[in-house]
């Protein structure tokens, strides 16, 4: 490819970490200058156009520096944290953070924006708002609850659905709740399994009984792997997701082969067929319900897809 001379004149993109060390050192004078800049004529344009900067400043000024480990010593021109303190908490350069508040044309990654949201003690809703204003709405970090079981209220809902199979799983396909009808359908005593083994993909790769109950095994596994890949795009730097992926690789070469197809799918309602040792072939309409609009756990309810399945299910109670 021919060399493009104009590349020599293009400035390197400004990122939170490519300042020289001296520029990353903050002083109160720098912060004061930055605050002075924020009230000049350009600020009027900034305040009209840059909602992200306004929101970040409002959050910064609402925090108590003492509660966050900073001294009240010295003159503070504004309430709350100084820019240098936010930069310190988020591990970014103070100059870069100042430019972010001012609405300068700089690059910001989801990882760094997440660190800033954490430094400013943003709630989950505020974090989503910050990411949306920064143009990173599709990369909002999910504050996933690492619970291993559902609430008592959710379990009551699952039990009430019996004789219809139902279960709850998280985005990593961990089964965190189920009713007796679901356990009977799969033919696996989930209660006796280690918590870390109660995972639909892992069981499909390692458990002979689980594999036997899935009539369309290859299609089912392919669908789960493709949706797991799609979901992992939001969690590439999450150790829990990385560990889960490695566990799948270690469990079976079948997973590796399926993963390397690079298929991506979303979650869909679908008809699934199971082979029950006593009731024979059963067809269910799987319907999905989420506990939250984004990143919530998913409840799957299996309703008979035909009259024959409905009758067999009723007879087998």
C-alpha positions in Angstrom: 0.0 0.0 0.0 1.4 3.4 -1.0 2.5 5.7 1.8 0.2 8.6 2.5 2.4 11.7 3.2 -0.6 13.4 4.8 -0.4 11.0 7.7 2.6 12.9 8.9 0.5 16.0 9.5 -2.4 14.3 11.2 -2.3 14.7 15.0 -2.4 11.5 17.1 -5.8 11.0 18.7 -5.9 12.3 22.2 -6.6 9.5 24.7 -6.6 9.5 28.5 -3.2 7.9 28.8 -1.0 9.3 26.0 -0.1 12.5 27.7 3.6 12.8 28.9 4.0 12.2 32.6 4.4 15.9 33.3 1.1 16.7 31.7 -0.6 14.0 33.8 0.5 15.7 37.0 -2.3 18.0 38.3 -1.9 21.2 40.3 -4.6 23.4 41.8 -3.5 26.2 39.5 -4.2 24.0 36.5 -7.7 23.3 37.9 -8.3 26.9 38.5 -7.3 27.8 34.9 -9.6 25.1 33.6 -12.4 26.5 35.7 -11.7 30.0 34.4 -11.9 28.7 30.8 -15.2 27.1 31.6 -16.9 30.5 32.1 -15.6 32.3 29.0 -17.6 32.9 25.8 -16.8 29.4 24.5 -18.5 28.0 27.7 -21.8 29.3 26.6 -21.6 27.2 23.5 -20.3 24.3 25.6 -23.2 24.6 28.1 -25.7 24.6 25.2 -24.1 21.7 23.2 -22.2 19.5 25.7 -24.7 17.8 28.0 -22.1 15.2 28.9 -19.8 17.9 30.3 -22.6 19.5 32.3 -23.6 16.2 33.8 -20.0 15.2 34.7 -19.5 18.6 36.4 -22.8 18.3 38.3 -21.8 14.9 39.6 -18.3 16.0 40.5 -19.6 19.0 42.4 -22.2 16.9 44.3 -19.6 14.6 45.9 -18.1 15.2 49.3 -14.3 15.1 49.0 -13.8 14.1 52.7 -16.0 11.0 52.3 -13.8 10.0 49.3 -10.6 10.4 51.2 -9.5 13.9 50.2 -8.8 16.8 52.5 -10.8 19.9 52.7 -7.6 21.8 53.1 -6.8 24.7 50.8 -9.2 27.0 48.9 -11.9 25.2 46.9 -13.4 27.4 44.2 -16.4 25.1 43.8 -18.1 22.5 45.9 -17.4 18.8 45.6 -14.4 17.3 43.9 -11.7 19.0 41.9 -11.1 17.8 38.4 -7.7 16.6 39.5 -9.3 14.4 42.1 -11.7 12.8 39.6 -8.8 12.2 37.3 -6.9 10.5 40.1 -9.8 8.3 41.0 -10.4 7.3 37.4 -6.7 7.0 36.6 -6.7 9.4 33.7 -4.9 12.6 33.0 -6.3 15.8 34.5 -5.9 17.7 31.2 -7.7 15.0 29.3 -10.5 14.9 31.8 -10.8 18.7 31.7 -11.1 18.5 28.0 -13.8 15.9 28.3 -15.9 18.2 30.6 -15.3 21.1 28.2 -16.6 19.1 25.2 -13.3 19.0 23.3 -13.0 16.6 20.3 -11.2 13.7 22.1 -11.5 9.9 22.0 -13.1 8.1 24.9 -13.4 4.3 25.3 -16.1 2.4 27.1 -13.5 1.2 29.7 -12.4 4.8 30.5 -15.9 6.1 30.6 -16.8 3.3 33.0 -13.9 4.3 35.2 -15.1 7.9 35.2 -18.7 6.8 36.1 -17.3 4.8 38.9 -15.1 7.6 40.2 -18.2 9.9 40.2 -20.2 7.2 42.0 -22.9 7.1 39.3 -25.8 4.9 39.8 -26.7 2.3 37.1 -29.2 4.7 35.5 -26.7 7.6 35.6 -24.0 5.3 34.1 -26.3 4.5 31.2 -27.0 8.2 30.8 -23.3 9.0 30.7 -22.6 6.3 28.1 -25.5 7.5 25.9 -24.3 11.1 26.0 -20.8 9.9 25.1 -22.1 8.0 22.1 -21.4 4.7 23.8 -24.9 3.6 24.4 -24.4 0.1 23.1 -21.4 -0.5 25.4 -22.9 0.3 28.7 -21.3 -2.0 31.3 -23.8 -4.2 32.9 -23.6 -4.1 36.7 -24.3 -7.8 36.9 -25.5 -9.3 40.2 -23.4 -12.4 40.8 -26.2 -14.2 42.7 -26.4 -17.9 42.6 -30.1 -18.2 43.2 -33.3 -16.3 42.6 -35.3 -14.4 45.2 -38.0 -16.2 47.2 -40.6 -14.3 45.2 -39.2 -15.4 41.9 -39.0 -19.0 43.1 -42.7 -18.7 44.1 -43.5 -17.7 40.5 -41.5 -20.6 39.1 -43.3 -23.1 41.5 -46.7 -21.6 40.6 -46.1 -22.3 36.9 -45.9 -26.1 37.6 -46.7 -28.4 35.7 -45.2 -26.1 33.0 -41.4 -26.2 33.0 -39.8 -22.9 33.8 -36.3 -21.7 34.8 -34.2 -18.6 35.2 -30.7 -18.1 33.9 -28.3 -15.2 33.5 -26.6 -14.1 30.4 -23.7 -16.6 30.9 -26.3 -19.4 30.8 -26.0 -20.2 34.5 -29.2 -21.7 35.8 -30.1 -19.8 39.0 -33.6 -20.9 39.5 -36.0 -23.7 38.3 -39.1 -25.5 39.2 -39.7 -29.3 39.6 -41.3 -29.5 36.2 -38.1 -28.2 34.5 -36.0 -30.7 36.4 -38.4 -33.6 35.4 -38.2 -32.4 31.7 -34.4 -32.5 31.6 -34.1 -35.7 33.6 -31.3 -34.1 35.6 -31.4 -33.6 39.3 -30.0 -30.0 39.3 -30.1 -29.8 43.1 -27.3 -32.3 43.4 -25.0 -30.6 40.9 -22.4 -28.1 42.0 -23.5 -24.5 41.5 -20.8 -23.9 39.0 -22.0 -26.9 36.9 -25.6 -25.6 36.7 -25.0 -24.0 33.3 -26.9 -24.9 30.1 -23.9 -24.7 27.8 -21.7 -26.6 30.2 -24.3 -29.4 30.7 -24.8 -29.6 27.0 -21.1 -30.2 26.5 -20.5 -32.6 29.4 -23.7 -34.3 30.7 -24.9 -37.4 28.8 -28.4 -37.2 30.3 -28.8 -33.5 29.4 -27.6 -34.2 25.8 -30.0 -37.2 25.5 -33.1 -35.0 26.3 -32.3 -32.5 23.6 -33.6 -33.8 20.3 -32.1 -31.0 18.2 -28.8 -31.0 20.1 -26.5 -29.5 17.5 -28.9 -26.7 16.6 -29.6 -26.0 20.3 -25.9 -25.9 21.1 -25.1 -23.7 18.1 -27.8 -21.3 19.1 -26.6 -21.0 22.7 -22.9 -20.5 21.6 -23.9 -17.8 19.1 -25.9 -15.9 21.6 -23.2 -16.3 24.3 -20.7 -14.8 21.8 -23.1 -11.8 21.1 -23.6 -11.2 24.8 -19.8 -11.4 25.6 -19.2 -8.4 23.4 -20.3 -6.3 26.3 -18.0 -8.2 28.8 -14.8 -8.8 26.9 -12.7 -7.5 29.9 -14.8 -9.2 32.5 -12.8 -11.9 34.3 -16.0 -13.8 35.1 -16.9 -14.0 31.5 -13.4 -14.9 30.4 -13.2 -17.7 33.0 -16.6 -19.0 31.8 -15.4 -19.0 28.2 -12.2 -20.8 29.1 -14.2 -23.4 31.0 -16.3 -24.1 27.9 -13.1 -24.5 25.8 -11.6 -26.9 28.4 -14.8 -28.9 28.6 -15.1 -30.0 25.0 -13.6 -29.6 21.5 -17.2 -29.4 20.2 -17.5 -26.0 21.8 -14.3 -24.8 20.2 -15.4 -26.0 16.8 -18.8 -24.3 17.3 -17.2 -21.1 18.6 -14.9 -20.8 15.7 -17.8 -20.6 13.3 -18.2 -17.0 14.6 -21.9 -17.1 14.5 -23.8 -14.4 16.4 -27.5 -14.5 17.4 -29.9 -12.8 19.7 -32.3 -14.4 22.1 -35.5 -15.5 20.4 -38.7 -17.2 21.4 -38.7 -20.7 19.8 -40.1 -24.2 19.7 -37.9 -26.7 21.5 -38.3 -30.5 21.4 -37.3 -32.7 24.3 -37.1 -36.5 24.6 -38.5 -37.6 28.0 -37.7 -41.1 29.2 -41.3 -41.8 30.1 -43.4 -39.3 28.2 -41.6 -39.5 24.9 -41.1 -36.6 22.5 -42.5 -33.3 23.9 -42.7 -30.0 22.0 -42.7 -26.7 23.9 -43.0 -23.1 23.0 -40.2 -21.4 24.9 -41.1 -17.8 25.8 -38.5 -15.4 27.3 -39.1 -12.8 30.0 -36.3 -10.5 31.4 -36.0 -9.1 34.9 -34.5 -5.8 33.5 -34.4 -4.1 30.1 -30.7 -4.7 29.7 -28.5 -7.2 31.3 -31.2 -8.7 33.5 -31.7 -12.4 34.2 -34.0 -14.3 31.8 -37.0 -16.4 32.8 -37.9 -19.1 30.3 -41.4 -20.6 30.4 -42.1 -23.8 28.4 -45.8 -24.1 27.3 -47.0 -27.1 25.2 -46.7 -26.4 21.5 -49.3 -28.9 20.6 -52.3 -30.8 22.1 -50.3 -34.1 22.3 -47.6 -32.5 24.5 -50.3 -30.8 26.6 -52.0 -34.1 27.2 -48.8 -36.0 28.0 -47.7 -33.4 30.4 -51.0 -33.5 32.2 -51.0 -37.3 32.4 -47.4 -37.3 33.7 -48.0 -35.0 36.7 
